[in-house]
């Protein structure tokens, strides 16, 4: 039986212009490929976002292996800076080129190809489930969350899950993610009273108070790290006043910061700390400091165990590289799946993701399919439950 080519599938997916939240034909393409292999496919669209659920095997199977990925991509930016058509899916020089080739249409294609070949060659006693979203690069409110909500309502489930995000920093096979730091973004607005710069006593300049608060926050040491996580970090990302006049004291100033936090904190505890710090500066200066806080994900960890052991062993056997277990990097949709089942992440080297001339090595895409195939074989046929 002819094997499904993950490189050709990656190129075909890249040719789908699926910039968040546009579907671009990517999920339609995948539903066709999976449906032809016997997967039951269901579109789980919500809030203008397209999502795909696909299952091979019976609903409620005793064993269910899941995969999560996304087909949406970030904008191309300056198209004139690209050497190739960002949505051309060009295959040249040992790589597939185009937006999403690395992050993460190649990962989706590799697992789809591995899963289709696996169920055709050795139909397992159990179910293989794919949850593919079109909202990972965007707000992420109607993507994987919508899929998990729908699964809960319809009685679908995954016992374990692998997310196919790029995880390897340098060499294919060198890292498996078993957790992620949380992420909090805070917008601080300092409000005073506008006035003439020559008569500062008749105004209330909000900027010294805003700067004082930012200095307090930037100097704070949140923690020294934990056994599984690096120290939490706070980064000031912008300060905006929008005052074109040098002789006017502005009425307002705004700043934005981002905290990447480990499991010593929660979004709620950090928000409380930020508000206490702002209140202290307000009490000292009389300047109102308002905060808007958004927590896009809490820190989480899948402790090393059967699932991570299974994935590490499959990677090492296929590549000769033993991956380290890590919680580094930004957020991913694993932050939602972790409440549903144990989850780890493994994918390509991510050096080109979100860049101009994004691309993925053909050899890595082929190797990733082989790793995913080995994981499926081990989970269903190798006596390893991965739970």
Secondary structure, 3 states (H helix, E strand, C coil): CCCCCHHHHHHHHHCCCCECCCCCCHHHHHHHHHHHCCCEEEECCECCECEEEEEECCCCCCCEEEEEEECCECCCCCHHHCCCCCCCCEEECCEEECCCHHHHHHHHHHHHHHHHHHHHHCCCCCEEEEEEECCCCCCCCCCHHHHHHHHHHHCCCCCEEEECCCCECCCCCCEEECEECEEEEEEEEEECECEEHHHHHHCECCHHHHHHHHHHHHHCCCCCCCCCCCCCEEEEEEEECCCCCCCEECCEEEEEEEEEECCCCCHHHHHHHHHHHHHHHHHHHCCEEEEEEEEEECCEECCCCHHHHHHHHHHHHHHCCCCEEECCCCCCCHHHHCCCCEEEECCCECCCCCCCCCEEEHHHHHHHHHHHHHHHHHHHHCCCCCC
